[in-house]
Amino acid sequence: MKSALNQSPLPPLHTSPTLYLYQVEGAKRQQIERLAATIDIKVCHVMPCDYLQPLGALLGLPGFDRLPMRYGGPLLPDEMMVFSGFDDTLLSRFLSRYRQTNIAPIPLKAGVTPNNLFWDTLQLHRELAEEHRRLG
């Protein structure tokens, strides 16, 4: 990663709406892809080999270089969903249609923030799992 810590302010998130899925497979994956297509949301599936990449690098943001390493550890124990480039209206519409379509829930969800841009998948999972546990 370039010295993104020394860059101020952070690069603006002017990306088209993209949903990043982790460990979502099979029929559920297909249902989410179909739903996203109906409201012009791009879907990206984050592969386990990329779990050590900072979120900013996965999003292709300036100042976030991909690291020259690949993850070779165990798969995540949970599915995760990350929303990038969503405004409040689009997020509400997506989540409402998600529930209406009766797609099985994914408890670990996050929007992109200035803090989590620097996190890799493992740290993002730890943070979301802890938050989910606390909120019960």
PEQUI-V65344 format. One record per residue. RES is the residue in one letter. SS is DSSP state (H for helix, E for strand, L for the rest). OMEGA is omega in degrees with one decimal (999 if undefined). D_FIRST is the distance of its C-alpha to the first C-alpha in Angstrom with 1 decimal. Layout:
<<RES SS OMEGA D_FIRST> <RES SS OMEGA D_FIRST>>
This chain:
<<M L 174.1 0.0> <K L -178.2 3.8> <S L -179.4 6.3> <A H 179.0 6.9> <L H -178.2 9.3> <N H 179.5 11.4> <Q L 178.6 11.8> <S L -6.8 15.1> <P L 177.1 16.2> <L L 178.3 13.8> <P L 179.6 14.0> <P L -180.0 17.3> <L L 178.5 17.7> <H L -179.9 20.1> <T L 174.2 19.8> <S L -177.6 22.9> <P L -178.5 23.9> <T E 178.1 22.1> <L E 178.8 22.9> <Y E -178.1 20.4> <L E 178.9 22.6> <Y E 175.1 22.0> <Q L 178.4 25.0> <V L -173.2 27.4> <E L 170.5 29.9> <G H -176.2 33.4> <A H 179.9 35.7> <K H 178.6 33.5> <R H 179.8 30.6> <Q H 178.5 33.1> <Q H 179.9 34.6> <I H 179.2 31.3> <E H 178.9 30.5> <R H 179.0 34.1> <L H -178.3 33.9> <A H -179.1 30.6> <A H -178.4 32.1> <T H 179.7 35.1> <I L 172.6 33.1> <D L 175.0 30.5> <I L 176.6 27.5> <K E 177.5 25.1> <V E 174.5 24.4> <C E 177.2 21.3> <H E -179.3 21.7> <V E -177.7 18.6> <M L 179.6 19.4> <P H -179.7 19.2> <C H -179.6 17.2> <D H -175.9 14.2> <Y L 179.3 14.7> <L L -179.6 11.7> <Q L 173.8 9.3> <P L 179.8 8.3> <L H 178.4 11.2> <G H 177.0 9.5> <A H 178.0 8.1> <L H 178.9 11.7> <L L 179.9 13.2> <G L -178.1 11.6> <L L 176.2 10.9> <P L 178.7 10.0> <G L 178.7 6.9> <F L 179.0 5.1> <D L 173.6 4.5> <R L 179.5 6.6> <L L -177.2 6.6> <P L 178.8 9.8> <M L 179.6 11.9> <R L 178.3 14.6> <Y L 178.9 16.3> <G L -176.9 20.0> <G L -178.1 21.5> <P L 175.6 24.0> <L L 175.1 23.9> <L L 177.7 23.5> <P L -175.9 27.0> <D L 170.6 26.9> <E L 175.2 26.1> <M E 177.8 23.7> <M E 178.9 23.4> <V E -178.5 20.8> <F E 177.7 22.0> <S E 177.0 19.9> <G L 178.9 21.7> <F L 167.6 25.0> <D L -176.1 27.4> <D H -178.1 29.9> <T H -179.4 32.6> <L H 178.8 30.7> <L H 178.4 29.4> <S H 179.9 33.0> <R H -179.9 34.4> <F H -177.3 32.1> <L H 177.4 32.7> <S H 178.8 36.4> <R H 176.9 36.8> <Y H 179.6 34.8> <R H -179.7 37.5> <Q H -178.6 40.3> <T L -179.7 39.4> <N L 172.8 39.6> <I L 179.8 36.3> <A L -176.4 35.7> <P L 169.5 33.4> <I L -174.6 29.8> <P L -176.4 29.7> <L E -178.3 25.9> <K E 176.6 24.7> <A E 166.2 22.1> <G E 178.0 21.2> <V L 179.1 17.8> <T L 175.5 17.4> <P L 179.1 15.2> <N L -172.5 14.9> <N H 173.5 14.3> <L H -176.6 11.5> <F H -176.4 9.3> <W L 169.7 11.6> <D L -176.5 11.8> <T H -177.1 15.2> <L H 178.1 16.9> <Q H 177.3 16.3> <L H 179.1 17.3> <H H 178.8 20.3> <R H -178.1 21.3> <E H -178.6 21.2> <L H 179.4 23.2> <A H 178.4 25.6> <E H 178.8 26.3> <E H 179.0 26.9> <H H 178.8 29.1> <R H -179.7 31.0> <R H -177.4 31.7> <L H 172.8 32.9> <G L 999 34.9>>
